[in-house]
Amino acid sequence: MPALLHPDVDEQTPNRINPSDVGGGRLPPVDPKHTGGGGEGENWNNRPVGSRGPRERLQRYRLGLFFALGGDLMFFIAIVSAFFVTKHSGHFDAYNRWINPWLPIDVPSILWLNTVVLLASSLTVEFARRGMFREMDVLEEWLGLGRPTQKRVLPWLIASVMCGMLFLWGQYVAWKQLAMQRIFFAGNPSSRFFFLITGVHGVHLLLGLALLIAAIVGMRTVRLIESKQILVDSAAWYWHTMGVLWVVLFALLIYGQ
């Protein structure tokens, strides 16, 4: 009986996809990577160490932002330290009585509402940030099939901007209420620190609003999805930092007054 000859067949089908092919209308990204973007991954390739892909760009921008915020944190720590030193300092008068020039003021009640508004804005901006990293939406936009991230993220960004503007308006109202009580910056150490703390934080929040507005404009004008992610992610982390910082500063004002 003749032998049956079978050709040698490789049981593994050769992989004809080049893993380094990540764009330009060729092959969609594979092997999702997670960077803490908040959810389903960023859908970037498994790149070799030291390469400069989208994931590495995002990490570099985050690192730069956190270094900048670290400098701001040192500035606010200096203000808080001066606050405690001034509040608990004083002198003895001619009759050997301890005199403390710190005169407490009533914190305007609108600042409680302001705090709630700012915390709500942190939620909306976090929804926007997470929406930028939904794998299916990122892949669809990368392939040019639509702009699902824009539809999902823009309403949350706009809501965050509105909350930020409402917070700054509340700060202005609080200042006017103190002015009606004849409480001004130069009146007393307690009032000086109140205006200093709320004013400096307000300036930083204005910068945060500028970043959020830049992210909104970028969602409509920037072409690369990874650049949009960097814009929204950086603005969101900055905004979160300002929210946490305000909670600490507001507790300090309540303690001091």
N, C-alpha and C positions, 0 to 999 in steps of 0.2 A: 504494500500500500504506500503510495507516495506520501511524503511528509507535507503537512500543511504549513506553509510559510506565512508568517505574519510580519508586516513591517513594524519596526520599532517605533512606538508612539510615546512621546513625552507626555507623562500624565499631568504635567503642570503647563498650562497655557502661558506662553511668554507674555510678559507685561509690556505692552506697546505704548503705555502712557508714560510720558516723561514727568516725574514728580516735580521737576523744577518749573514746569510750564504753568504759570499762574495767571495769565491774563492776555490782553491783546486780542480778544475774540477767539482764542484757541480752546483752552480747556478750563472748566470751572475749578475753583480751589477745592482741595481735598484735605483730609486729615485735620478736622477742626482743632484749633488751639484755644485754650481759655486763658484770659489775662485778668480775671476779676471784673470783666466788663459787666457782669450782672445777668447771667442767664445762659443762653443757649450756645455760647461760644462765638468766636469771630470768624470762624471758617477760613483760617489762614493755613498755608502749607507748613509742613514740618521742615523748617529751614535749618541749615547747618549753623553751628554756633559762630557768632560774629557776623552773620549776614544782616542786612539792613532791609528787612521786609516791613510790612504794615504793623505787625505785632511789635517789632522792635522800635518803630517810630512812636507808637503809642506809649510804650514804656519810657522812652526818653523824654517825651513831653510831660508825662506824669511826674517823673523824677525832677525835672526842672521846675515844675509848678510847686512841688512840695518843698524844694529848697528855697524858693521865693517866699512861700508861706512861712517857712521857718524863721526867716528874717523878720517878717511881720510879727510873728509870735514873740520874739525877743523884745520888740518894741512895746507890745501890749503888756508883757511881763514887767517892763520898767514902769509903765503907768500904774499897774496894780501895786507894785512895791511902793511907789511914791504915795499912792492912796492910803495904804495902811500906815505908813510912817507919819503922814500928815494927820490922819484921823486920831492917832493915839499920842501925838506929841503935844506939848504945852510948856508952861513955865509957872514958877511961883511968883506971886506978887509981893508987895511990901509987907503984907500981913501973913505971909507964909501960906497963902491959899493957892491951890493948884488951879490954874486958868487954862482952859482948853478953848481955843477960838473956833472950833468946829461947831457950827450950828446946823442941826439936821433940818432937811426940807422934806416936804411931802412929795413923793414920786408921783407924777401925774398918772391917773388910773388908765389913761389911754395906752400906756406902755405895756400893760398886760395884754390888751388886744393886739398890739403890735407884735408881741412875742408869739401869739397864736398864729398870726398871719405869716410870720417868717418861718415858723415850723411847718406850716402848710405848704409854703413855697418850696421847702426842702423836699417834701414828698413829690410835688409835681415835677421838680427838676430831676429827681431820681427816676421817676417813670420815663422821662424823656431820655435819660442816659441809658437805661436798660433797653429802651426801644431801639436804640442805635445798634444793638448787638444781637438782635434776633436773627438766627442763622438763615431762615428761609427768606426773610425780607432782604438781608444783605446779599444773598446769592441772586435773588431776583433783580435787584438793582444793579449788581455787578454785571449781569448778563444783558442789561439794557432792556428788560421787559417791563419796567415801570419804576415808580418812585414810592414804594410802600413805606420806607422809613420816613420820608417827608410827611406823608399823610398821618403817620402814627405819632411822630415826635413833635411836629410844629405846634399842635394845640397845647401840649404840656409846657413847651418853652414859652409860649405866649402867656399862659396862665402864671408861670413863674415870674415873668416880667411885670405883669399886673400886680401880683402880690408884693413884689419888691417896691414898686412905685407907691403902693398903698402904705407900706411900712415907712417909707421916707416921708410921706405926707403926715403920718401919725407922729413922727419925730418933730416935724415942724409945728404941729398943733400943740405938742407937749411944751415946746419952747415958748410958744405964745401964751400958754396958760401960766407958765412961771413968770413971764414978763408982766402979766396982769397982776401978779402978786408982788411985783417989784423985786423979783429975784433975778439977778443978772450974773454974768460971768465973774465980774470983779467984786461981787458982794461979799462972798465968804468962801473959805477953802472948800466947803462941801458943794456949793454951787459951781465953783470953778471946775471941780472934778466931774460934776454931772455934765456940764456942757462939753468938757474936753472928751469924756468917754463917748458920749452919744455923737458928738461931732466927728471924731476920728473914725468911729465905726461907720457913720453915715457916708463918709468919703470912700471908705473901702467898699461899702455896698454899692455906691455909684459905679465903681470899677466893675463890680460883679454884674451890674445891669448892662454895662457896655459889653462885657463878654457874652452875656446871654443874647443881646441884640446881634452881636457879630455871629453867633451860632445860628440865629434865625436867618440872617442874610446868607450865611454860608450854605444853609440847607437848600437854598434856591439857586445859588450861583456857583458853588464849588462842584466840580465834576466827579472827582475821585471819592468813593465812599469812605475810604480810610481817612481822608482829610476831614470829612464831615464828622466822623467818629471822634477824631482828635479835638475838633472844635467843641462839640457837645460835651465830651468827657471832661475836658479841662475846665469849661465853664461850670459844670455841675460840681466838680470837686471843690473849686473855689467857693461856690455858693454854699455848699455844705459847711465848709470851714467858717464862713462868716456867720452861719446860723448857730453853730456850736459856740463860737466866740461870743455872740450876743447873749446867749443864755447865761454864760459865765459872767459877763459884764453886768447884765441886768440883776443877777443875784448879788453881785457886789454892790450895786446901787441900793438895793433893798437893805442890805446889811449896813451900809454907811449912813442911811437916812433914818 
